[in-house]
Amino acid sequence: MLPAIYPSSFFVPDGGLHAYGADTIDPYRRAAGYVDRILKAEKPADLPVQAPTKYETVINLKTAKALGLTVPPTLFARADEVIE
């Protein structure tokens, strides 16, 4: 077993150690604003391209313990989700 950091939280519940990446649901929420603007006759070509604005951190403590790693308290403070 090797420690790894993944770009998506989907890997963490299945044994991944840590994930840090763009929130996977936020772009869908923001897409509603684009649909609204298009339905109000704005041209899609005139709409700006948006970069992710919300990121998430997920930690799997079970995997950390299996690897003999200690997770620093500062990482706990930043985590959006901790899997035990």
Secondary structure, DSSP 8 states (H G I E B T S, - for coil): ----EESSGGGTTTT-SEEEEE-SSHHHHHHHHHHHHHHTT--GGGS-------EEEEEEHHHHHHTT----HHHHHH-SEEE-
